[in-house]
Structures are given as structure tokens and as C-alpha cells.
């Protein structure tokens, strides 16, 4: 059966894509952020995942306020990066893994999750920037992907508890996949930030550090908060941490626990608290 080797999570700010394109990784403004990745690069070389299930939030590319599913899953052979207007160069398509996509669709539907299934799906910076960060010297990344979108835009949002249960269901489904490929699970977005309104520029370092610690030791910690409480604590866009939560929940079904490979926290990048973490699944 398939093996979950571990989980990854990182911020996905469009400005990161611009910094990569312009080679600014070693400039003082960017270096503390990019310095968080080399230990994870070394770990990925060791475990060599072949497929990545990535939880991310669409930014109006596939869905808009008139039609915005709580959960959607890609079942395509490839995922093209569309121009978002941020000045990020369009990257090569990411290869899909339809066989795992359809297995997840069947398993999650049986687990009573209602998914929008997308046999064609464009991806934006929330999906492409993390793959540039984790595989900087191999573009496109040498993995196949299954993208799962979670609504973080239109209220009511799926609750943290519901997202956690989705992640657990994904982890169980991967463990039942009749395939020997190594699978990693990824969450993208956050951490605390708000880009509009009276609280524009809001960052909550204390909350972010508590959340990062919970990823290692107490994965259900964030499920105590409602969607509106998460907005208050992390900012309107900081609710993207739901993607991290889904990733971590999937790992609870992967074995006896996790080992922290590396994590990093840096503020601010483009008015956002940034973080990265890698967790190895223990047998």
C-alpha cells in the first residue's frame, strides 16, 4: 500500500514568487525566510516523495464569490499555472496523479465529504510557489500532485474541526491506496496576516508560535476555535492556516507520530507572518 512519508507546510505569498524569479533569496530582506528551507531540501532528498497531496486555497482563478465550494479536488493529468497579475512568471505545468485523485474522491465521498471534482483545474501561486520553495533546483518539481482546495474566502468557512476531519479522512484514504508510491502531504498559506480594512497589517506572533508548536505536539489545538475566532486571532487571510491543519491531520493516520525535521518563522514578508515546517511520519 502507499506510504505517507511526511508533511510540509509553507507560506505562499505572491511576493515570494517574484523574489525567486529575480534571484533575491540572499538579500537581507529575504534571507531569513529562505534560510528556513535547506534542511528541508536535504530531508526531501532522503525520503523522495513521488506524489504530493496539496491543500491550498484558490484565489479566484477557478472559483469566485458566486460559486465557491467548501472543498474541491483536482482529478487532472496536469495543472497549468495561470497568470494572476502579480508579475510572477508562469511556471511549467505540474503533473497530476489522476489515479490517486479518483481513489480519494471515492474514499472521501464514502466518508460523507461532498467534494467538487475538477477534471480541469488551473493553479495559482498558492499551489506553485510552495513547489518552487521545496524543489528550487528541479522545476517543475519531480512529483505528481493532487490539489485539494479549501474555501478561506467566503463565509461561512468550513470549521477548523471539519477541516481536521477532512485531513484525517485523506490520510486514511492514502493508507488504503493500492500503490507502492511514497506520498507527502502539503499545506500552504498563512501565517497570521490581514491585507484590508482597519486591521490591515495585523500580525499575531504569539498565536503563530502557539500554532507552530501545535503542529508538532498537539495537532487538534486549533480545532477549538470557530471560523470567526480564527479571523480575530490570525487575520482575515491568516485563516489559510486551515491548510496546515488539514496536512497535520492527515499525518495522524500515517503511523505512531511525527518527528520535527525543521521549522522556521519570520516576520514580516509583504505584511505577512511567514512560516515553514516539515514533519516526518514515524512508523
C-alpha positions as CSV (number, residue, x, y, z in Angstrom):
1,X,0.0,0.0,0.0
2,X,1.0,3.7,-0.3
3,X,3.2,5.2,2.4
4,X,2.9,8.7,3.8
5,X,6.5,9.8,4.3
6,X,5.6,13.1,6.0
7,X,4.1,16.6,5.8
8,X,5.2,20.0,4.6
9,X,3.7,23.5,5.0
10,X,4.8,26.9,4.0
11,X,3.5,30.4,3.3
12,X,2.7,31.1,-0.4
13,X,2.8,34.9,-0.7
14,X,3.0,36.1,-4.4
15,X,6.0,38.3,-3.5
16,X,7.9,35.1,-2.7
17,X,7.5,34.1,-6.4
18,X,8.8,37.4,-7.5
19,X,11.8,37.1,-5.2
20,X,12.6,33.7,-6.7
21,X,12.2,35.0,-10.2
22,X,14.5,37.9,-9.5
23,X,17.1,36.0,-7.6
24,X,16.7,37.9,-4.3
25,X,17.0,34.9,-2.0
26,X,20.2,36.2,-0.4
27,X,19.2,39.8,0.0
28,X,18.8,40.9,3.7
29,X,15.0,41.3,3.4
30,X,14.5,37.8,2.1
31,X,17.4,35.7,3.5
32,X,15.8,34.9,7.0
33,X,12.9,33.4,5.2
34,X,14.8,31.4,2.6
35,X,17.3,30.2,5.2
36,X,14.5,28.0,6.6
37,X,14.4,25.7,3.6
38,X,17.9,24.0,3.2
39,X,17.4,21.4,6.0
40,X,14.0,20.5,4.4
41,X,15.6,20.2,1.0
42,X,18.1,17.7,2.5
43,X,15.3,15.7,4.1
44,X,13.3,15.6,0.8
45,X,16.4,14.2,-0.9
46,X,16.3,11.3,1.6
47,X,12.6,10.5,1.6
48,X,11.9,11.3,-2.1
49,X,8.2,11.6,-2.2
50,X,6.7,10.7,-5.6
51,X,3.2,12.1,-5.1
52,X,2.1,15.2,-3.1
53,X,-1.4,15.9,-1.9
54,X,-1.5,19.6,-1.5
55,X,-4.2,21.5,0.5
56,X,-4.4,25.1,-0.8
57,X,-6.9,27.9,-1.3
58,X,-7.9,29.2,-4.7
59,X,-7.7,33.0,-5.1
60,X,-10.5,33.5,-7.7
61,X,-8.9,31.5,-10.5
62,X,-11.3,28.6,-10.6
63,X,-13.9,29.8,-8.2
64,X,-15.4,33.2,-7.3
65,X,-17.9,34.6,-4.8
66,X,-20.8,33.4,-7.0
67,X,-19.7,29.8,-7.0
68,X,-17.3,28.8,-4.2
69,X,-17.2,25.2,-2.9
70,X,-16.1,24.4,0.6
71,X,-13.9,21.6,-0.7
72,X,-12.8,20.8,-4.3
73,X,-10.3,18.2,-5.6
74,X,-8.4,18.1,-8.9
75,X,-8.5,15.0,-11.0
76,X,-6.5,16.2,-14.0
77,X,-3.4,14.8,-15.7
78,X,-1.7,18.2,-15.3
79,X,-2.2,21.6,-13.7
80,X,-1.3,24.7,-15.5
81,X,-0.2,27.9,-13.8
82,X,-2.3,30.8,-14.9
83,X,-1.2,34.4,-14.9
84,X,-2.6,36.1,-11.8
85,X,-1.4,39.6,-12.5
86,X,1.2,39.6,-9.7
87,X,4.1,39.7,-12.2
88,X,5.1,36.1,-11.3
89,X,6.5,34.3,-14.3
90,X,4.3,31.4,-15.4
91,X,5.9,28.1,-14.4
92,X,5.7,24.8,-16.2
93,X,2.6,22.7,-15.5
94,X,2.6,20.4,-12.5
95,X,2.0,16.7,-13.3
96,X,-1.2,15.3,-11.8
97,X,-1.9,11.9,-10.4
98,X,-5.4,11.0,-11.5
99,X,-5.3,7.5,-10.1
100,X,-4.8,8.9,-6.6
101,X,-7.3,11.7,-7.2
102,X,-10.1,9.3,-8.1
103,X,-9.2,7.0,-5.2
104,X,-9.5,10.0,-2.8
105,X,-12.8,11.0,-4.5
106,X,-14.3,7.6,-3.8
107,X,-13.0,7.3,-0.3
108,X,-13.9,10.8,0.8
109,X,-17.4,10.5,-0.7
110,X,-17.8,7.3,1.2
111,X,-16.7,9.2,4.3
112,X,-19.6,11.7,3.7
113,X,-17.5,14.6,2.4
114,X,-19.1,16.4,-0.5
115,X,-16.4,17.4,-3.0
116,X,-16.5,19.4,-6.2
117,X,-14.5,17.2,-8.6
118,X,-12.5,19.2,-11.2
119,X,-11.2,17.2,-14.2
120,X,-9.7,20.5,-15.4
121,X,-8.2,22.9,-12.9
122,X,-5.8,25.9,-13.1
123,X,-3.5,26.6,-10.2
124,X,-2.2,29.9,-8.8
125,X,0.6,31.0,-6.5
126,X,-0.9,29.1,-3.6
127,X,0.0,25.9,-5.3
128,X,3.0,26.8,-7.5
129,X,5.1,28.9,-5.1
130,X,5.5,26.1,-2.5
131,X,6.8,23.7,-5.1
132,X,9.4,26.3,-6.1
133,X,10.4,26.6,-2.5
134,X,10.7,22.9,-1.7
135,X,12.3,21.9,-5.0
136,X,14.2,25.0,-6.1
137,X,16.6,23.3,-8.4
138,X,14.1,21.0,-10.0
139,X,11.4,22.8,-11.9
140,X,8.8,21.5,-12.4
141,X,9.0,19.6,-9.2
142,X,9.8,15.9,-9.7
143,X,6.5,14.8,-8.2
144,X,2.9,14.3,-9.2
145,X,0.2,16.2,-7.3
146,X,-3.3,16.0,-6.2
147,X,-4.6,19.5,-5.3
148,X,-7.4,19.9,-2.7
149,X,-8.9,23.4,-2.4
150,X,-10.4,24.6,0.9
151,X,-12.5,27.8,1.0
152,X,-11.0,30.5,3.1
153,X,-12.7,33.5,1.4
154,X,-16.5,33.3,1.6
155,X,-18.2,32.9,4.9
156,X,-19.3,30.7,6.4
157,X,-16.0,28.9,6.2
158,X,-15.6,25.2,6.9
159,X,-14.8,24.9,10.6
160,X,-11.3,24.0,11.8
161,X,-12.8,20.8,13.2
162,X,-14.3,19.9,9.9
163,X,-11.1,20.6,8.1
164,X,-9.2,18.5,10.6
165,X,-11.6,15.6,9.9
166,X,-11.1,16.1,6.2
167,X,-7.4,15.8,6.7
168,X,-7.8,12.6,8.7
169,X,-10.0,11.1,6.0
170,X,-7.4,12.0,3.4
171,X,-4.7,10.3,5.5
172,X,-6.8,7.2,5.9
173,X,-7.6,7.1,2.2
174,X,-3.9,7.4,1.2
175,X,-3.1,4.5,3.5
176,X,-5.7,2.4,1.6
177,X,-4.4,3.3,-1.8
178,X,-3.2,0.1,-3.5
179,X,0.0,1.5,-4.8
180,X,3.6,1.5,-3.5
181,X,4.4,5.1,-4.2
182,X,5.7,7.4,-1.4
183,X,3.2,10.2,-0.7
184,X,3.8,13.5,1.1
185,X,1.0,15.9,2.3
186,X,1.4,19.6,2.0
187,X,-0.5,22.6,3.4
188,X,0.1,26.2,2.1
189,X,-0.7,29.7,3.2
190,X,-0.5,32.0,6.2
191,X,0.5,32.5,8.8
192,X,-1.2,35.5,10.5
193,X,-2.0,38.4,8.2
194,X,-4.7,40.7,7.1
195,X,-4.5,42.7,3.9
196,X,-7.5,45.0,4.2
197,X,-9.7,47.1,6.5
198,X,-8.9,48.7,9.8
199,X,-6.6,45.8,10.8
200,X,-4.6,45.8,7.6
201,X,-1.0,44.7,8.5
202,X,-2.2,42.7,11.5
203,X,0.2,40.0,12.7
204,X,-0.1,37.9,15.8
205,X,3.3,36.4,16.6
206,X,2.2,34.8,19.9
207,X,-0.7,32.9,18.2
208,X,1.6,31.9,15.3
209,X,4.2,30.4,17.6
210,X,1.5,28.5,19.5
211,X,0.1,27.2,16.3
212,X,3.5,26.1,15.0
213,X,4.2,24.2,18.3
214,X,0.8,22.5,18.0
215,X,1.8,21.2,14.6
216,X,4.4,19.1,16.4
217,X,2.8,18.2,19.7
218,X,-1.0,18.9,19.8
219,X,-2.5,18.7,16.3
220,X,-6.1,19.3,17.4
221,X,-5.2,22.6,19.2
222,X,-6.6,24.9,16.6
223,X,-9.9,23.0,16.3
224,X,-11.1,24.7,19.5
225,X,-11.6,28.0,17.5
226,X,-14.6,29.0,15.3
227,X,-14.0,30.5,11.9
228,X,-14.6,34.0,13.3
229,X,-12.3,33.4,16.2
230,X,-9.6,32.3,13.8
231,X,-10.1,35.6,11.9
232,X,-9.8,37.5,15.1
233,X,-6.6,35.7,16.1
234,X,-4.9,35.3,12.8
235,X,-6.4,37.9,10.5
236,X,-8.8,37.6,7.5
237,X,-6.2,35.9,5.3
238,X,-4.5,34.2,8.3
239,X,-7.3,31.6,8.2
240,X,-5.2,30.0,5.5
241,X,-3.7,28.1,8.4
242,X,-6.6,25.7,7.8
243,X,-4.5,24.2,5.1
244,X,-1.7,23.4,7.6
245,X,-4.3,21.9,9.9
246,X,-5.5,19.5,7.2
247,X,-2.0,18.5,6.4
248,X,-1.2,17.7,10.1
249,X,-4.5,15.8,10.5
250,X,-3.5,13.5,7.6
251,X,-0.3,12.6,9.4
252,X,-2.3,11.4,12.4
253,X,-3.3,8.5,10.2
254,X,0.2,7.7,8.9
255,X,1.8,6.0,11.9
256,X,2.7,6.4,15.5
257,X,3.5,10.1,15.4
258,X,5.8,12.6,13.8
259,X,9.3,13.8,14.0
260,X,10.1,17.5,13.5
261,X,12.5,17.8,10.6
262,X,12.7,21.6,10.7
263,X,10.7,24.7,11.1
264,X,11.2,28.4,10.7
265,X,9.3,31.6,11.5
266,X,10.0,35.1,10.1
267,X,8.1,38.4,10.1
268,X,7.2,40.2,8.1
269,X,7.3,39.4,4.4
270,X,4.8,41.6,2.5
271,X,2.8,42.3,5.7
272,X,2.6,38.6,6.4
273,X,4.0,36.4,9.1
274,X,5.8,33.6,7.3
275,X,6.4,30.0,8.4
276,X,7.7,26.7,7.1
277,X,7.6,23.3,8.7
278,X,8.5,19.7,7.7
279,X,7.3,16.7,9.7
280,X,8.4,13.1,9.1
281,X,5.8,10.4,9.7
282,X,7.0,7.8,12.1
283,X,6.0,4.1,11.5
